[in-house]
Amino acid sequence: MISSSFIVALVTLLLSVPVLALSYYWCFELAASLKYPRDLESHSVRLLNFPKVSILISTFNEKFVIEKSLEAMKHLDYPKSNIQVIVADDSTDYTVQLIDDGVNELKRSGIDAIVSRRPTRENFKCGALNKAMNYATGDYVLLLDADSIVPPDILSKGIEAMESHSNASFVSFRYGHYNRDYNLVTRLFALAQDFADTTSKMGAYLVNAPFSFQGGFTLVRAKDLRDVGLWTNGRIADDTDISIKLYLKGKRGIYLSNVSIMSEDPSTLEAWKKQVARTSQGWWRCIAKYWKQIIVSRSISIRRKFGIFLMLAASFSSLSWMLVTFLSAFAIALNIISPANSIFNNQIFIAALAIPYAVSLLSAAWALKVQDIMTLRNLMLIPVLSYAEISMVTLSSLGFFYGVFDRTGFFHYRTPKSGSEKDTTKSQYFRGLANDRNAIIEGALSVSGIVLGFFVLLHGLWFLSLSMIGFALCTLKSMNLTRYFRSTPLETAEKTAPEIIH
């Protein structure tokens, strides 16, 4: 008869597989990124003619950031007669006037610019982009967010790269950070994004592995975009959805590390982790929709299929790790297994986890070096980043469940963009948070993590204890519970509260 301790050990080991698989896949991508040509854009062919480019900017109540984004269009180092700017605007506030003024200014500067608006917000961002594409006349489409600030050479560098890769459908540019030094959270977020770009994009490009492009940082062939049916209505991760559809057509992407599009980073842990949860939810909706097509596709190799699933399963690794730690702790607390038989008492298992963690620290340092910002101040952030990311495990796991069961979840959440109004927006953002069920689950798991963490520590399982207590404390910190002891005038609240989709 199979013992309960054996079942627990087997289940925890199986649940550890996604974490280990993803961790070592990142190690593989890191190794590949070391050979990335730092001057890739200089290896591209030089343009003999300049194809027309449609620049598509999606907006919804972005009054703090849209002006700078439109202003950057006037400084593009590209023939103005071959530039078309389309603003897909669903705004309901003063942003409408700012966009109209900005578009008129672009017209006066010699750039073809239009605004695409709809009577309703049906299908939200995807619906707005699909309608706007009816006006696009360019051979290429540059996809931007309302806070995207492009460098003057973005079009020439991107199209040169596309012309030198005939089988590529899109060029992904580095995620830049114009508010990187605003506070500790923005610096950590920037480092996390640098790490992701350096490993999963630089490395993926070298080995022709799949990676998801980001809608505010991508140049794509208009023909390919139309061939896959544009955006799928109702998608959360609309950019990932497009990426998968392109891969199913046998296409690939290019990554230009030295060309950055500047964007605003979330300035609070709460905003950051909800953004991660929304991504997790969207990626699992993509898996639910496309997993059969990916498996049977003849246009994708087995290696690339494996890469797509690992790319999309990153959020599941958060859930699997939570299940592994809590299941192990509860099994010991309920005397189902003895501490000596716990997987967390196995030195091989601990080493298997520790090796990719150590590599991730080196990866973050490599990401800083790639951008020539490997200063002591930035290096000191690397160990802190691990704890910031631990605080997102709960919401990322909840995003997984919302995605699997097709619930609304974080679909309506939008990361606040505050531009020059950062302080007031950040303050009111926390004031506007409510104790929803997600926060209650976070709090309950955190308290349980502390209790169980100290319990297993008394039984000598220091690695498991460190994981659980660290998770609990970081999650509680990210909830910013001290906001309940602050006061903000009602007038400020009404003026500065960030818009949320309804």
Protein Blocks (a to p, Z undefined) as FASTA:
>chain_A
ZZfklmmmmmmmmmmmmmmmmmmmmmmmmmmmmmpcfklmmmpccdfbdcddddddddeh
ilklmmmmmmmmmmpccdfklcccddddfbfbfklmmmmmmmmmmmmnopacdddddfbf
ghilmmmmmmmmmmpcbfbdcdddfklccdfklmmmmmmmmmmmmkbcbdcdddddfklm
mpmmlmmmmmmmmmmmmmmmmmmmmnopacdddfklcccdfklmmmnopaaehiablmlm
mmmmmmmnopacdddfklccdddddfbfklmmmmmmmmmmmmmmmmmmmmmmmmmpckbc
fklmmmmmmmmmmmmmmmmmmmmmmmmmmmmmnomacfklpmklcfklmmmmmmmmmmmm
mmmmmmmmmnopacfklmmmmmmmmmmmmmmmmmmmmmmmmmmnopnklmmpccddekjm
mmmmmmmmmmmpccdfklmmmmmmmmmmmmmmmmmmmnopamlmmmmmmmmmmmmmmnom
mlmmcccdfklmmmmoccddZZ
